[in-house]
Amino acid sequence: MDAFFCRYAKRPLAIDRHGCGFNDSLWLWLIARWLLPEAVVESGTFMGYSAWLFRQACPAARIVTHDVELPLAGRLRARAVDYRLQDWSTASLEGIDPKRALCFFDDHISHFLRLHQAHQRGFHLVLLDDNFPARQLHATGAPPLPSLAMLEDEESLTRTLEWQRKGKHYTYHGAQENAREHALVKQIVKACYRFPDLAAITRLPPGSNLTLVRLSV
Ligand SMILES: C[S@@+](CC[C@H](N)C(=O)[O-])C[C@H]1O[C@@H](n2cnc3c(N)ncnc32)[C@H](O)[C@@H]1O
């Protein structure tokens, strides 16, 4: 905890509206320190805050981060972080042992797609951000659809969902194909753990339902 507070106080992006706030930063730090992966493969770099935080938490790990666009305000270039401008599914991960690596998906892309890809590439541990159930989709802009929480709740999968956020109206048309995704996720997800929200303790904005997933081998 002391090491976290020391690094967090020196974070290079103090205002990062779409990056993680204090509560999720603390979890990312603790998860990274607990697992000590040999590599972190991230999808969703944005301004580079979470990649920087992983770099601080795991000084010996290889950190590779992917995004498909550059933010207008520019991107942090931290030492020894491999920044890539491409979707992770087409990226070469040569030299990375997926069994000893951690995948972090914070790109608002379907959790089904990301879990399926990670499983096919041989990863065992995946950390998902924005794992909101159907009734909390308004908590983030353009949430990953379907989220893992939705895939675990058969009722929400085939329904049409509607919600509003910041004056914008969103609709998600659940489809029968989600039932197939639900079945596959059941096969490949061996265990998952959603980290508790720290907002009631820290009185800082709530986190994004970070969820650690262990995939079948
Ligand atoms: C919430 S931000 C990531 C925040 C970052 N992880 C942090 O905490 O500092 C989501 C990012 O996902 C990116 N994104 C969207 N589609 C993507 C894709 N197919 N592959 C990788 N990144 C993508 C967006 O461009 C955006 O920068």
The ligand as an SDF file (V2000), in Angstrom:
LIG
                    3D

 27 29  0  0  0  0  0  0  0  0999 V2000
  -11.2710    3.5010  -21.3480 C   0  0  0  0  0  0  0  0  0  0  0  0
  -10.0490    3.8030  -22.5440 S   0  0  0  0  0  0  0  0  0  0  0  0
   -8.6480    2.9340  -21.8880 C   0  0  0  0  0  0  0  0  0  0  0  0
   -8.0900    3.5680  -20.6360 C   0  0  0  0  0  0  0  0  0  0  0  0
   -6.7400    3.0540  -20.2150 C   0  0  0  0  0  0  0  0  0  0  0  0
   -6.7020    1.5990  -20.0690 N   0  0  0  0  0  0  0  0  0  0  0  0
   -6.3450    3.6630  -18.8800 C   0  0  0  0  0  0  0  0  0  0  0  0
   -6.8230    3.2040  -17.8150 O   0  0  0  0  0  0  0  0  0  0  0  0
   -5.5850    4.6210  -18.8890 O   0  0  0  0  0  0  0  0  0  0  0  0
  -10.5680    2.7910  -23.8700 C   0  0  0  0  0  0  0  0  0  0  0  0
   -9.6290    2.7890  -25.0680 C   0  0  0  0  0  0  0  0  0  0  0  0
   -9.9460    1.6510  -25.8790 O   0  0  0  0  0  0  0  0  0  0  0  0
   -9.5870    1.9790  -27.1940 C   0  0  0  0  0  0  0  0  0  0  0  0
  -10.1110    1.0080  -28.1540 N   0  0  0  0  0  0  0  0  0  0  0  0
  -11.2790    0.9970  -28.8430 C   0  0  0  0  0  0  0  0  0  0  0  0
  -11.3290   -0.0580  -29.6820 N   0  0  0  0  0  0  0  0  0  0  0  0
  -10.1620   -0.7370  -29.5150 C   0  0  0  0  0  0  0  0  0  0  0  0
   -9.6110   -1.9170  -30.0910 C   0  0  0  0  0  0  0  0  0  0  0  0
  -10.2540   -2.6220  -31.0220 N   0  0  0  0  0  0  0  0  0  0  0  0
   -8.3850   -2.3070  -29.6890 N   0  0  0  0  0  0  0  0  0  0  0  0
   -7.7010   -1.5940  -28.7440 C   0  0  0  0  0  0  0  0  0  0  0  0
   -8.1740   -0.4830  -28.1670 N   0  0  0  0  0  0  0  0  0  0  0  0
   -9.3830   -0.0500  -28.5550 C   0  0  0  0  0  0  0  0  0  0  0  0
  -10.1110    3.4040  -27.3620 C   0  0  0  0  0  0  0  0  0  0  0  0
   -9.4800    4.0400  -28.4660 O   0  0  0  0  0  0  0  0  0  0  0  0
   -9.7400    4.0030  -26.0000 C   0  0  0  0  0  0  0  0  0  0  0  0
   -8.4880    4.6480  -26.0860 O   0  0  0  0  0  0  0  0  0  0  0  0
  1  2  1  0
  2  3  1  0
  2 10  1  0
  3  4  1  0
  4  5  1  0
  5  6  1  0
  5  7  1  0
  7  8  2  0
  7  9  1  0
 10 11  1  0
 11 12  1  0
 11 26  1  0
 12 13  1  0
 13 14  1  0
 13 24  1  0
 14 15  1  0
 14 23  1  0
 15 16  2  0
 16 17  1  0
 17 18  1  0
 17 23  2  0
 18 19  1  0
 18 20  2  0
 20 21  1  0
 21 22  2  0
 22 23  1  0
 24 25  1  0
 24 26  1  0
 26 27  1  0
M  CHG  2   2   1   9  -1
M  END
$$$$
